[in-house]
Amino acid sequence: GGEIGSKSEPFSFYELEKEGKLKYYAYSGSLLNDNTDTPEADMDAVAAEAEAHNSKHYQLIGAKVFCDGVVEAHTAWLLDDYADKPGYRGVSRFDDHKKMVRLIKAAEKHNMNVHVHSIGDASTKAWIDAFAEAEEATGNFDMRNALAHLHIVREKDLKRIADYNIMAVAGMMWVGKEPNIFEQEVAYVGREKAEHGYPIKSIVDYGGVLASHSDFPVSQVVSVPWTVCLGVTGYLPSYGKDMIRHPDQCLSRLDTLKALTINVAYMWHEEDRMSSLETGKLANITVFDRDFMRDDFKDIENAKCLATFVDGELVYKA
């Protein structure tokens, strides 16, 4: 999955596909302006772009918007004041409720979805409110709209994510206490909010569908083995258990693997043809030298990719 920020990017994918050089499946959202005055026209344009350039390996499936920033920059949109800045609650970007609902309805008209960058609890609440209103108005509760990152989330909104079948797109590599960054979180939002950030297991326990993300290139380190370790144990063996943010939010190995595979396909409405090993599905397979379901996490942390197959074709070999 990825973000399309210019008109040349879909065309680039299209050209690579025609040349037989696109060796992976890419699903994207088109970046829209904050609080756009023309959400219907914008989605018409996204749909027209999809019709022109979608191909076997590349699919433009909806819109991408930013609602807020990040905690460590004082730009996440919060329901309460920042601990170190009384009276200040962060930055809100795409925050006009009526326009939010119009955009979601416009996406539904084209059988597309809306993918939202949402870090703070005020941002997440606002977009769940909009998703709920739009889904109830259209009667379509299977759009699989997405809230990405979900750093700070109210308990009551964890259930609403499941109730409205909103994809919880979480960076499981972020769940640990990163040196320096975690103490910055504590200073900005208080220890309780910091220690309860990224509630990935609660999302699953309430019945939500959790999908992992890398956030590349903003986050430069992308590692499936590290994601497995952090999702299941909350820390990397080489860093030690002091990295654990909240042990009650550790997932099972199976739920972690699902977040990396079949749940991502579910977000794209592609779960019937990819991301699990079943007869008749696409042979898109990555082979590692460790068993994520059984091996010790000290071994999993250092797992190496041996081979990658796309459509049954070997496209990478160690």
Secondary structure, 3 states (H helix, E strand, C coil): CEEECCCHHHHHHHHHHHCCCCCCCEEEEEECCCCCCCHHHHHHHHHHHHHHHCCCCEEEEEEEEECCCCHHHCCCCCCCCECCECCCCCCCCCCCHHHHHHHHHHHHHCCCEEEEEECCHHHHHHHHHHHHHHHHHHCCCCCCCEEEECCCCCHHHHHHHHHCCCEEEECHHHCCCCCCHHHHHHHHHCHHHHHCCCCHHHHHHCCCCEEECCCCCCCCCCCHHHHHHHHHHCCCCCCCHHHCCCHHHCCCHHHHHHHHCHHHHHHCCCCCCCCCCCCCCCCCEEEECCCCCCCCHHHHHCCCEEEEEECCEEEEEC
